[in-house]
């Protein structure tokens, strides 16, 4: 049995009717689950001393809109993750296998930004030709281990850049969306092993 108290606080300040500043703080807890303790391959192994993970997140942002022409949201965040559960490659008797364990503690520092520019039914007031908008969603994160065996390594599955650019168009109940997505490289495990 676990009895965990988690705190959280969110605040918002309205600059005017369409724009506001916001800030949030929240704690998190991730227990070791049955699936974490179940082997996931014929030669995979699990650390018998696997521990629950916990952490906290802080973010500060500014969001709003301007005359139905521009919608935006920009935030800065800091995330701390303690006892992160992950995979590492280990070798025993010339056999390489995945080992699920607590890989260490990490910190994630970054920016998330979103902007959408309404062209038809926004900049152009008439919706005779439908609604057309262009948007961009951008994320930057610097995620590194700060404690443990992999200190200063990049956290796995945490690309530094994620960018999505798209186009929305709708008219008389019909809508279409086109999007281009880019993710920078990331590692698959905490040891940051690169395979050719």
Secondary structure, 3 states (H helix, E strand, C coil): CCCCCCCEEEEEEECCCCEEEEEEEEEEEECCCCHHHCCCCCCCEECCCCCCEEEEEEEEEEEEEECCCEEEEEEEEEEEEEEEEEEEEEEECCEEEEEEEEEEEEEEEEEEEEEEEEEECCCECCCCCCEEEEEEEEEEEEEEEEECCCCCCECCCCCCEEEEEEEEEEECCEEEEEEEEEECCCCCCCCCCCCC
